[in-house]
Amino acid sequence: MNQRSYMLENEKIKSLLLKLSLPATIAMLVNALYNLVDAIFIGRSVGTLAIGGLSIALPIQMVVMAIALMIGVGAASAISRSLGAKDIEKADYVAGNSFLAIIVLSGITVILGYTFLEPLLRIFGATDSLLPFAKEYMSIIFMGTIFFSFTVASNNLVRAEGNAKTSMFIMLIGTGLNIILDYIFIMVFNYGVKGAAIATILSQFASFVYVMIYLYGGKSTLKVKLHHFRPDISILREIFTVGFSSFARNIVGSLVAIIINNSLRIYGGDIAISIYGVINRVIMFLFMPLFGVIQGMQPIAGFNYGAKKIDRVKEVVRLSIITITTLATIGTLVGLLFPDEIMNLFSKEPELAEQGSAVLRIVICMIPIIGVQIVGATLFQSLGKAIPALIVTLLRQIILLIPLVIILPLTLDNKLLGVWLAFPISDLVSSVISAVLLKVEMRKISLEIEEV
């Protein structure tokens, strides 16, 4: 048993979760900070409409992210369980097949993206004022698709083998460089939206290079060779089946963006879309530490489930919920107490803060309770239970948020308020349902302990 496997199977859960989550949390916070800084530079240098343009482009980036995460999360789950079962060769085959899938799907995505860019942006709610910004940005972003996708997917594999520090460095390199390049291209060279896109793809390439050095420099537990790229239908099916809930969660974000952006376009216009663009980045900043925790949780739960140590699975679930709820509460309080200061960071135009501060408070008020949903979806993924993971993933946005965004404006005099109220209501209901499903699963796990 190598050192990482011994750590996952024997180290105290509290210290293990901290060890694996802290690097991921730091990396995710830096990544979220990049998204905030990017919008701040654009908003203060180009204007509020440019933020709206980037908001229209974001869902397309989420589609690319969804594909990469589907492969990465699905492969990571299979690798964690394979390492837990001491099947090293299967872990290598899973990694090789995941790389093959990334190459093929990234190529298809780029071709379709360039072919249908303007119609896609229109579908996602682009107005005549916002379209030029969104189109200029995405025309450059697509160039870095394969590097971005490979890095995102591979980062999940690195975490699956318990190497949280390397995973952190992979993200820190890209996001840290991106912030620096953003300042240079946007604020110094005045390249505007184009500069933001150039900074992004250069940073993605730097992360890709670091991943390749790690994987093929002898430091990884995985030893992926040419024959591991040979397509294996059973492995690919496992990757896509388990990872599909992550794909659904992110692709759902794109589908939700279609509904929300178009609803905002109808009821509030360009300024409402720009406000949503800012708040969306604030929410991402609040969520990133939470995702850092579950990235630490995933290999612990997956490995110990594969090793039949169910008591350790239960303990990491409990600690993850407590940690996530605490972090979410702290972040939400900051947003509730200082909404004006947050909104003013993004633009010199007073209209953004005047309208956006109250909206920020409404949208984020229920975030502290969603920890149970995030942990539930991750647990089901870690255990290889694709259908429950998919159900929990779809609850918050597809099953609840989209209908509420459509229905609430029709029932209220203030139709724009109806759109904003849909967010906290969907958070509340989805968290309650997720808690019930998670309790049922934990009861099943308890029965497994008795049988072992």
Summary of the structure (lengths in Angstrom):
residues: 452
radius of gyration: 21.3
end to end distance: 22.0
largest distance: 65.7
contacts: 1744
relative contact order: 0.14
helix: 87%
strand: 0%
